[in-house]
């Protein structure tokens, strides 16, 4: 379920970011490009979440 919610929120935030950036730069908003970027960012977030050690587990005996 965490994969779904990670993708869901990343997808929404990347769509909003792409819309704002395209408006600021004066180019057309492209849903497809923003969707591909959302998938790439989701994968990066999931990889970082697996690689970073869990500090709370280290401190407890």
mmCIF file of the N, C-alpha and C atoms, coordinates in Angstrom:
data_MODEL
# 
_entry.id   MODEL 
# 
loop_
_atom_site.group_PDB 
_atom_site.id 
_atom_site.type_symbol 
_atom_site.label_atom_id 
_atom_site.label_alt_id 
_atom_site.label_comp_id 
_atom_site.label_asym_id 
_atom_site.label_entity_id 
_atom_site.label_seq_id 
_atom_site.pdbx_PDB_ins_code 
_atom_site.Cartn_x 
_atom_site.Cartn_y 
_atom_site.Cartn_z 
_atom_site.occupancy 
_atom_site.B_iso_or_equiv 
_atom_site.pdbx_formal_charge 
_atom_site.auth_seq_id 
_atom_site.auth_comp_id 
_atom_site.auth_asym_id 
_atom_site.auth_atom_id 
_atom_site.pdbx_PDB_model_num 
ATOM 1   N N  . UNK A 1 1  ? 0.817  -1.193 0.000   1.00 0.00 ? 1  UNK A N  1 
ATOM 2   C CA . UNK A 1 1  ? 0.000  0.000  0.000   1.00 0.00 ? 1  UNK A CA 1 
ATOM 3   C C  . UNK A 1 1  ? 0.863  1.260  0.000   1.00 0.00 ? 1  UNK A C  1 
ATOM 4   N N  . UNK A 1 2  ? 2.044  1.169  0.628   1.00 0.00 ? 2  UNK A N  1 
ATOM 5   C CA . UNK A 1 2  ? 2.898  2.362  0.666   1.00 0.00 ? 2  UNK A CA 1 
ATOM 6   C C  . UNK A 1 2  ? 3.400  2.715  -0.725  1.00 0.00 ? 2  UNK A C  1 
ATOM 7   N N  . UNK A 1 3  ? 3.557  1.731  -1.605  1.00 0.00 ? 3  UNK A N  1 
ATOM 8   C CA . UNK A 1 3  ? 3.983  2.023  -2.974  1.00 0.00 ? 3  UNK A CA 1 
ATOM 9   C C  . UNK A 1 3  ? 2.899  2.802  -3.720  1.00 0.00 ? 3  UNK A C  1 
ATOM 10  N N  . UNK A 1 4  ? 1.660  2.400  -3.504  1.00 0.00 ? 4  UNK A N  1 
ATOM 11  C CA . UNK A 1 4  ? 0.554  3.100  -4.156  1.00 0.00 ? 4  UNK A CA 1 
ATOM 12  C C  . UNK A 1 4  ? 0.484  4.549  -3.706  1.00 0.00 ? 4  UNK A C  1 
ATOM 13  N N  . UNK A 1 5  ? 0.524  4.778  -2.385  1.00 0.00 ? 5  UNK A N  1 
ATOM 14  C CA . UNK A 1 5  ? 0.408  6.141  -1.874  1.00 0.00 ? 5  UNK A CA 1 
ATOM 15  C C  . UNK A 1 5  ? 1.618  6.992  -2.249  1.00 0.00 ? 5  UNK A C  1 
ATOM 16  N N  . UNK A 1 6  ? 2.779  6.369  -2.281  1.00 0.00 ? 6  UNK A N  1 
ATOM 17  C CA . UNK A 1 6  ? 3.964  7.116  -2.722  1.00 0.00 ? 6  UNK A CA 1 
ATOM 18  C C  . UNK A 1 6  ? 3.786  7.570  -4.162  1.00 0.00 ? 6  UNK A C  1 
ATOM 19  N N  . UNK A 1 7  ? 3.323  6.660  -5.024  1.00 0.00 ? 7  UNK A N  1 
ATOM 20  C CA . UNK A 1 7  ? 3.104  7.032  -6.419  1.00 0.00 ? 7  UNK A CA 1 
ATOM 21  C C  . UNK A 1 7  ? 1.980  8.055  -6.545  1.00 0.00 ? 7  UNK A C  1 
ATOM 22  N N  . UNK A 1 8  ? 0.919  7.872  -5.801  1.00 0.00 ? 8  UNK A N  1 
ATOM 23  C CA . UNK A 1 8  ? -0.225 8.778  -5.871  1.00 0.00 ? 8  UNK A CA 1 
ATOM 24  C C  . UNK A 1 8  ? 0.184  10.213 -5.567  1.00 0.00 ? 8  UNK A C  1 
ATOM 25  N N  . UNK A 1 9  ? 0.852  10.418 -4.431  1.00 0.00 ? 9  UNK A N  1 
ATOM 26  C CA . UNK A 1 9  ? 1.231  11.776 -4.043  1.00 0.00 ? 9  UNK A CA 1 
ATOM 27  C C  . UNK A 1 9  ? 2.334  12.330 -4.933  1.00 0.00 ? 9  UNK A C  1 
ATOM 28  N N  . UNK A 1 10 ? 3.270  11.501 -5.329  1.00 0.00 ? 10 UNK A N  1 
ATOM 29  C CA . UNK A 1 10 ? 4.318  11.957 -6.244  1.00 0.00 ? 10 UNK A CA 1 
ATOM 30  C C  . UNK A 1 10 ? 3.715  12.358 -7.576  1.00 0.00 ? 10 UNK A C  1 
ATOM 31  N N  . UNK A 1 11 ? 2.759  11.579 -8.063  1.00 0.00 ? 11 UNK A N  1 
ATOM 32  C CA . UNK A 1 11 ? 2.105  11.887 -9.330  1.00 0.00 ? 11 UNK A CA 1 
ATOM 33  C C  . UNK A 1 11 ? 1.400  13.246 -9.264  1.00 0.00 ? 11 UNK A C  1 
ATOM 34  N N  . UNK A 1 12 ? 0.642  13.462 -8.189  1.00 0.00 ? 12 UNK A N  1 
ATOM 35  C CA . UNK A 1 12 ? -0.065 14.738 -8.060  1.00 0.00 ? 12 UNK A CA 1 
ATOM 36  C C  . UNK A 1 12 ? 0.893  15.919 -7.937  1.00 0.00 ? 12 UNK A C  1 
ATOM 37  N N  . UNK A 1 13 ? 1.904  15.763 -7.095  1.00 0.00 ? 13 UNK A N  1 
ATOM 38  C CA . UNK A 1 13 ? 2.845  16.862 -6.897  1.00 0.00 ? 13 UNK A CA 1 
ATOM 39  C C  . UNK A 1 13 ? 3.658  17.156 -8.148  1.00 0.00 ? 13 UNK A C  1 
ATOM 40  N N  . UNK A 1 14 ? 4.035  16.133 -8.896  1.00 0.00 ? 14 UNK A N  1 
ATOM 41  C CA . UNK A 1 14 ? 4.800  16.362 -10.124 1.00 0.00 ? 14 UNK A CA 1 
ATOM 42  C C  . UNK A 1 14 ? 3.918  17.012 -11.200 1.00 0.00 ? 14 UNK A C  1 
ATOM 43  N N  . UNK A 1 15 ? 2.637  16.658 -11.249 1.00 0.00 ? 15 UNK A N  1 
ATOM 44  C CA . UNK A 1 15 ? 1.738  17.310 -12.201 1.00 0.00 ? 15 UNK A CA 1 
ATOM 45  C C  . UNK A 1 15 ? 1.602  18.789 -11.877 1.00 0.00 ? 15 UNK A C  1 
ATOM 46  N N  . UNK A 1 16 ? 1.446  19.092 -10.589 1.00 0.00 ? 16 UNK A N  1 
ATOM 47  C CA . UNK A 1 16 ? 1.337  20.505 -10.189 1.00 0.00 ? 16 UNK A CA 1 
ATOM 48  C C  . UNK A 1 16 ? 2.629  21.257 -10.484 1.00 0.00 ? 16 UNK A C  1 
ATOM 49  N N  . UNK A 1 17 ? 3.766  20.633 -10.187 1.00 0.00 ? 17 UNK A N  1 
ATOM 50  C CA . UNK A 1 17 ? 5.040  21.279 -10.435 1.00 0.00 ? 17 UNK A CA 1 
ATOM 51  C C  . UNK A 1 17 ? 5.254  21.519 -11.928 1.00 0.00 ? 17 UNK A C  1 
ATOM 52  N N  . UNK A 1 18 ? 4.916  20.534 -12.750 1.00 0.00 ? 18 UNK A N  1 
ATOM 53  C CA . UNK A 1 18 ? 5.078  20.680 -14.196 1.00 0.00 ? 18 UNK A CA 1 
ATOM 54  C C  . UNK A 1 18 ? 4.181  21.784 -14.735 1.00 0.00 ? 18 UNK A C  1 
ATOM 55  N N  . UNK A 1 19 ? 2.974  21.875 -14.217 1.00 0.00 ? 19 UNK A N  1 
ATOM 56  C CA . UNK A 1 19 ? 2.066  22.929 -14.669 1.00 0.00 ? 19 UNK A CA 1 
ATOM 57  C C  . UNK A 1 19 ? 2.596  24.312 -14.308 1.00 0.00 ? 19 UNK A C  1 
ATOM 58  N N  . UNK A 1 20 ? 3.056  24.468 -13.078 1.00 0.00 ? 20 UNK A N  1 
ATOM 59  C CA . UNK A 1 20 ? 3.560  25.769 -12.629 1.00 0.00 ? 20 UNK A CA 1 
ATOM 60  C C  . UNK A 1 20 ? 4.824  26.147 -13.402 1.00 0.00 ? 20 UNK A C  1 
ATOM 61  N N  . UNK A 1 21 ? 5.745  25.215 -13.541 1.00 0.00 ? 21 UNK A N  1 
ATOM 62  C CA . UNK A 1 21 ? 6.994  25.509 -14.244 1.00 0.00 ? 21 UNK A CA 1 
ATOM 63  C C  . UNK A 1 21 ? 6.730  25.816 -15.713 1.00 0.00 ? 21 UNK A C  1 
ATOM 64  N N  . UNK A 1 22 ? 5.834  25.075 -16.348 1.00 0.00 ? 22 UNK A N  1 
ATOM 65  C CA . UNK A 1 22 ? 5.531  25.354 -17.756 1.00 0.00 ? 22 UNK A CA 1 
ATOM 66  C C  . UNK A 1 22 ? 4.859  26.713 -17.911 1.00 0.00 ? 22 UNK A C  1 
ATOM 67  N N  . UNK A 1 23 ? 4.030  27.092 -16.952 1.00 0.00 ? 23 UNK A N  1 
ATOM 68  C CA . UNK A 1 23 ? 3.407  28.417 -17.002 1.00 0.00 ? 23 UNK A CA 1 
ATOM 69  C C  . UNK A 1 23 ? 4.438  29.525 -16.807 1.00 0.00 ? 23 UNK A C  1 
ATOM 70  N N  . UNK A 1 24 ? 5.373  29.297 -15.915 1.00 0.00 ? 24 UNK A N  1 
ATOM 71  C CA . UNK A 1 24 ? 6.395  30.310 -15.654 1.00 0.00 ? 24 UNK A CA 1 
ATOM 72  C C  . UNK A 1 24 ? 7.357  30.475 -16.823 1.00 0.00 ? 24 UNK A C  1 
ATOM 73  N N  . UNK A 1 25 ? 7.632  29.390 -17.533 1.00 0.00 ? 25 UNK A N  1 
ATOM 74  C CA . UNK A 1 25 ? 8.561  29.471 -18.654 1.00 0.00 ? 25 UNK A CA 1 
ATOM 75  C C  . UNK A 1 25 ? 7.867  29.796 -19.974 1.00 0.00 ? 25 UNK A C  1 
ATOM 76  N N  . UNK A 1 26 ? 6.554  29.745 -19.999 1.00 0.00 ? 26 UNK A N  1 
ATOM 77  C CA . UNK A 1 26 ? 5.808  30.102 -21.196 1.00 0.00 ? 26 UNK A CA 1 
ATOM 78  C C  . UNK A 1 26 ? 5.690  28.994 -22.228 1.00 0.00 ? 26 UNK A C  1 
ATOM 79  N N  . UNK A 1 27 ? 5.897  27.753 -21.828 1.00 0.00 ? 27 UNK A N  1 
ATOM 80  C CA . UNK A 1 27 ? 5.743  26.625 -22.742 1.00 0.00 ? 27 UNK A CA 1 
ATOM 81  C C  . UNK A 1 27 ? 4.443  25.892 -22.423 1.00 0.00 ? 27 UNK A C  1 
ATOM 82  N N  . UNK A 1 28 ? 4.044  25.025 -23.324 1.00 0.00 ? 28 UNK A N  1 
ATOM 83  C CA . UNK A 1 28 ? 2.795  24.285 -23.157 1.00 0.00 ? 28 UNK A CA 1 
ATOM 84  C C  . UNK A 1 28 ? 2.966  23.184 -22.104 1.00 0.00 ? 28 UNK A C  1 
ATOM 85  N N  . UNK A 1 29 ? 1.930  22.969 -21.313 1.00 0.00 ? 29 UNK A N  1 
ATOM 86  C CA . UNK A 1 29 ? 1.917  21.906 -20.300 1.00 0.00 ? 29 UNK A CA 1 
ATOM 87  C C  . UNK A 1 29 ? 1.777  20.566 -21.013 1.00 0.00 ? 29 UNK A C  1 
ATOM 88  N N  . UNK A 1 30 ? 2.642  19.607 -20.649 1.00 0.00 ? 30 UNK A N  1 
ATOM 89  C CA . UNK A 1 30 ? 2.618  18.294 -21.273 1.00 0.00 ? 30 UNK A CA 1 
ATOM 90  C C  . UNK A 1 30 ? 2.371  17.240 -20.196 1.00 0.00 ? 30 UNK A C  1 
ATOM 91  N N  . UNK A 1 31 ? 1.182  16.648 -20.223 1.00 0.00 ? 31 UNK A N  1 
ATOM 92  C CA . UNK A 1 31 ? 0.797  15.654 -19.227 1.00 0.00 ? 31 UNK A CA 1 
ATOM 93  C C  . UNK A 1 31 ? 1.692  14.422 -19.290 1.00 0.00 ? 31 UNK A C  1 
ATOM 94  N N  . UNK A 1 32 ? 2.047  13.996 -20.480 1.00 0.00 ? 32 UNK A N  1 
ATOM 95  C CA . UNK A 1 32 ? 2.865  12.794 -20.646 1.00 0.00 ? 32 UNK A CA 1 
ATOM 96  C C  . UNK A 1 32 ? 4.245  12.942 -20.040 1.00 0.00 ? 32 UNK A C  1 
ATOM 97  N N  . UNK A 1 33 ? 4.876  14.055 -20.275 1.00 0.00 ? 33 UNK A N  1 
ATOM 98  C CA . UNK A 1 33 ? 6.204  14.299 -19.718 1.00 0.00 ? 33 UNK A CA 1 
ATOM 99  C C  . UNK A 1 33 ? 6.153  14.351 -18.196 1.00 0.00 ? 33 UNK A C  1 
ATOM 100 N N  . UNK A 1 34 ? 5.151  15.005 -17.661 1.00 0.00 ? 34 UNK A N  1 
ATOM 101 C CA . UNK A 1 34 ? 5.003  15.083 -16.208 1.00 0.00 ? 34 UNK A CA 1 
ATOM 102 C C  . UNK A 1 34 ? 4.726  13.701 -15.613 1.00 0.00 ? 34 UNK A C  1 
ATOM 103 N N  . UNK A 1 35 ? 3.990  12.867 -16.315 1.00 0.00 ? 35 UNK A N  1 
ATOM 104 C CA . UNK A 1 35 ? 3.697  11.517 -15.827 1.00 0.00 ? 35 UNK A CA 1 
ATOM 105 C C  . UNK A 1 35 ? 4.954  10.655 -15.803 1.00 0.00 ? 35 UNK A C  1 
ATOM 106 N N  . UNK A 1 36 ? 5.763  10.750 -16.849 1.00 0.00 ? 36 UNK A N  1 
ATOM 107 C CA . UNK A 1 36 ? 7.020  9.998  -16.883 1.00 0.00 ? 36 UNK A CA 1 
ATOM 108 C C  . UNK A 1 36 ? 7.940  10.470 -15.770 1.00 0.00 ? 36 UNK A C  1 
ATOM 109 N N  . UNK A 1 37 ? 8.002  11.763 -15.571 1.00 0.00 ? 37 UNK A N  1 
ATOM 110 C CA . UNK A 1 37 ? 8.817  12.317 -14.490 1.00 0.00 ? 37 UNK A CA 1 
ATOM 111 C C  . UNK A 1 37 ? 8.314  11.830 -13.133 1.00 0.00 ? 37 UNK A C  1 
ATOM 112 N N  . UNK A 1 38 ? 7.009  11.711 -12.966 1.00 0.00 ? 38 UNK A N  1 
ATOM 113 C CA . UNK A 1 38 ? 6.441  11.227 -11.706 1.00 0.00 ? 38 UNK A CA 1 
ATOM 114 C C  . UNK A 1 38 ? 6.846  9.781  -11.441 1.00 0.00 ? 38 UNK A C  1 
ATOM 115 N N  . UNK A 1 39 ? 6.862  8.956  -12.462 1.00 0.00 ? 39 UNK A N  1 
ATOM 116 C CA . UNK A 1 39 ? 7.271  7.555  -12.294 1.00 0.00 ? 39 UNK A CA 1 
ATOM 117 C C  . UNK A 1 39 ? 8.745  7.489  -11.909 1.00 0.00 ? 39 UNK A C  1 
ATOM 118 N N  . UNK A 1 40 ? 9.582  8.280  -12.578 1.00 0.00 ? 40 UNK A N  1 
ATOM 119 C CA . UNK A 1 40 ? 11.018 8.284  -12.276 1.00 0.00 ? 40 UNK A CA 1 
ATOM 120 C C  . UNK A 1 40 ? 11.274 8.758  -10.843 1.00 0.00 ? 40 UNK A C  1 
ATOM 121 N N  . UNK A 1 41 ? 10.599 9.813  -10.431 1.00 0.00 ? 41 UNK A N  1 
ATOM 122 C CA . UNK A 1 41 ? 10.786 10.337 -9.067  1.00 0.00 ? 41 UNK A CA 1 
ATOM 123 C C  . UNK A 1 41 ? 10.278 9.330  -8.035  1.00 0.00 ? 41 UNK A C  1 
ATOM 124 N N  . UNK A 1 42 ? 9.185  8.646  -8.325  1.00 0.00 ? 42 UNK A N  1 
ATOM 125 C CA . UNK A 1 42 ? 8.665  7.625  -7.410  1.00 0.00 ? 42 UNK A CA 1 
ATOM 126 C C  . UNK A 1 42 ? 9.687  6.513  -7.217  1.00 0.00 ? 42 UNK A C  1 
ATOM 127 N N  . UNK A 1 43 ? 10.281 6.046  -8.301  1.00 0.00 ? 43 UNK A N  1 
ATOM 128 C CA . UNK A 1 43 ? 11.292 4.992  -8.206  1.00 0.00 ? 43 UNK A CA 1 
ATOM 129 C C  . UNK A 1 43 ? 12.489 5.476  -7.387  1.00 0.00 ? 43 UNK A C  1 
ATOM 130 N N  . UNK A 1 44 ? 12.922 6.713  -7.623  1.00 0.00 ? 44 UNK A N  1 
ATOM 131 C CA . UNK A 1 44 ? 14.037 7.264  -6.847  1.00 0.00 ? 44 UNK A CA 1 
ATOM 132 C C  . UNK A 1 44 ? 13.703 7.349  -5.360  1.00 0.00 ? 44 UNK A C  1 
ATOM 133 N N  . UNK A 1 45 ? 12.497 7.784  -5.033  1.00 0.00 ? 45 UNK A N  1 
ATOM 134 C CA . UNK A 1 45 ? 12.074 7.870  -3.630  1.00 0.00 ? 45 UNK A CA 1 
ATOM 135 C C  . UNK A 1 45 ? 12.069 6.491  -2.981  1.00 0.00 ? 45 UNK A C  1 
ATOM 136 N N  . UNK A 1 46 ? 11.571 5.492  -3.689  1.00 0.00 ? 46 UNK A N  1 
ATOM 137 C CA . UNK A 1 46 ? 11.523 4.138  -3.138  1.00 0.00 ? 46 UNK A CA 1 
ATOM 138 C C  . UNK A 1 46 ? 12.920 3.559  -2.954  1.00 0.00 ? 46 UNK A C  1 
ATOM 139 N N  . UNK A 1 47 ? 13.820 3.837  -3.882  1.00 0.00 ? 47 UNK A N  1 
ATOM 140 C CA . UNK A 1 47 ? 15.201 3.358  -3.750  1.00 0.00 ? 47 UNK A CA 1 
ATOM 141 C C  . UNK A 1 47 ? 15.884 4.032  -2.566  1.00 0.00 ? 47 UNK A C  1 
ATOM 142 N N  . UNK A 1 48 ? 15.710 5.332  -2.439  1.00 0.00 ? 48 UNK A N  1 
ATOM 143 C CA . UNK A 1 48 ? 16.320 6.050  -1.313  1.00 0.00 ? 48 UNK A CA 1 
ATOM 144 C C  . UNK A 1 48 ? 15.764 5.526  0.012   1.00 0.00 ? 48 UNK A C  1 
ATOM 145 N N  . UNK A 1 49 ? 14.476 5.236  0.051   1.00 0.00 ? 49 UNK A N  1 
ATOM 146 C CA . UNK A 1 49 ? 13.870 4.704  1.275   1.00 0.00 ? 49 UNK A CA 1 
ATOM 147 C C  . UNK A 1 49 ? 14.418 3.351  1.674   1.00 0.00 ? 49 UNK A C  1 
ATOM 148 N N  . UNK A 1 50 ? 14.827 2.538  0.713   1.00 0.00 ? 50 UNK A N  1 
ATOM 149 C CA . UNK A 1 50 ? 15.384 1.224  1.014   1.00 0.00 ? 50 UNK A CA 1 
ATOM 150 C C  . UNK A 1 50 ? 16.868 1.300  1.371   1.00 0.00 ? 50 UNK A C  1 
ATOM 151 N N  . UNK A 1 51 ? 17.577 2.258  0.807   1.00 0.00 ? 51 UNK A N  1 
ATOM 152 C CA . UNK A 1 51 ? 19.024 2.350  1.008   1.00 0.00 ? 51 UNK A CA 1 
ATOM 153 C C  . UNK A 1 51 ? 19.379 3.024  2.327   1.00 0.00 ? 51 UNK A C  1 
ATOM 154 N N  . UNK A 1 52 ? 18.631 4.037  2.710   1.00 0.00 ? 52 UNK A N  1 
ATOM 155 C CA . UNK A 1 52 ? 18.924 4.784  3.934   1.00 0.00 ? 52 UNK A CA 1 
ATOM 156 C C  . UNK A 1 52 ? 18.656 3.888  5.140   1.00 0.00 ? 52 UNK A C  1 
ATOM 157 N N  . UNK A 1 53 ? 19.640 3.781  6.052   1.00 0.00 ? 53 UNK A N  1 
ATOM 158 C CA . UNK A 1 53 ? 19.431 2.917  7.228   1.00 0.00 ? 53 UNK A CA 1 
ATOM 159 C C  . UNK A 1 53 ? 18.399 3.512  8.186   1.00 0.00 ? 53 UNK A C  1 
ATOM 160 N N  . UNK A 1 54 ? 17.754 2.634  8.922   1.00 0.00 ? 54 UNK A N  1 
ATOM 161 C CA . UNK A 1 54 ? 16.745 3.037  9.897   1.00 0.00 ? 54 UNK A CA 1 
ATOM 162 C C  . UNK A 1 54 ? 17.439 3.337  11.218  1.00 0.00 ? 54 UNK A C  1 
ATOM 163 N N  . UNK A 1 55 ? 17.531 4.607  11.586  1.00 0.00 ? 55 UNK A N  1 
ATOM 164 C CA . UNK A 1 55 ? 18.251 5.004  12.801  1.00 0.00 ? 55 UNK A CA 1 
ATOM 165 C C  . UNK A 1 55 ? 17.522 4.582  14.063  1.00 0.00 ? 55 UNK A C  1 
ATOM 166 N N  . UNK A 1 56 ? 16.222 4.497  14.034  1.00 0.00 ? 56 UNK A N  1 
ATOM 167 C CA . UNK A 1 56 ? 15.489 4.149  15.255  1.00 0.00 ? 56 UNK A CA 1 
ATOM 168 C C  . UNK A 1 56 ? 15.767 2.716  15.685  1.00 0.00 ? 56 UNK A C  1 
ATOM 169 N N  . UNK A 1 57 ? 16.067 1.832  14.756  1.00 0.00 ? 57 UNK A N  1 
ATOM 170 C CA . UNK A 1 57 ? 16.349 0.441  15.106  1.00 0.00 ? 57 UNK A CA 1 
ATOM 171 C C  . UNK A 1 57 ? 17.753 0.284  15.677  1.00 0.00 ? 57 UNK A C  1 
ATOM 172 N N  . UNK A 1 58 ? 18.681 1.162  15.345  1.00 0.00 ? 58 UNK A N  1 
ATOM 173 C CA . UNK A 1 58 ? 20.057 1.044  15.823  1.00 0.00 ? 58 UNK A CA 1 
ATOM 174 C C  . UNK A 1 58 ? 20.189 1.415  17.293  1.00 0.00 ? 58 UNK A C  1 
ATOM 175 N N  . UNK A 1 59 ? 19.401 2.371  17.770  1.00 0.00 ? 59 UNK A N  1 
ATOM 176 C CA . UNK A 1 59 ? 19.558 2.872  19.128  1.00 0.00 ? 59 UNK A CA 1 
ATOM 177 C C  . UNK A 1 59 ? 18.948 1.993  20.202  1.00 0.00 ? 59 UNK A C  1 
ATOM 178 N N  . UNK A 1 60 ? 18.083 1.068  19.858  1.00 0.00 ? 60 UNK A N  1 
ATOM 179 C CA . UNK A 1 60 ? 17.401 0.238  20.845  1.00 0.00 ? 60 UNK A CA 1 
ATOM 180 C C  . UNK A 1 60 ? 18.063 -1.125 20.951  1.00 0.00 ? 60 UNK A C  1 
ATOM 181 N N  . UNK A 1 61 ? 18.145 -1.631 22.190  1.00 0.00 ? 61 UNK A N  1 
ATOM 182 C CA . UNK A 1 61 ? 18.744 -2.948 22.393  1.00 0.00 ? 61 UNK A CA 1 
ATOM 183 C C  . UNK A 1 61 ? 17.698 -3.960 22.720  1.00 0.00 ? 61 UNK A C  1 
# 
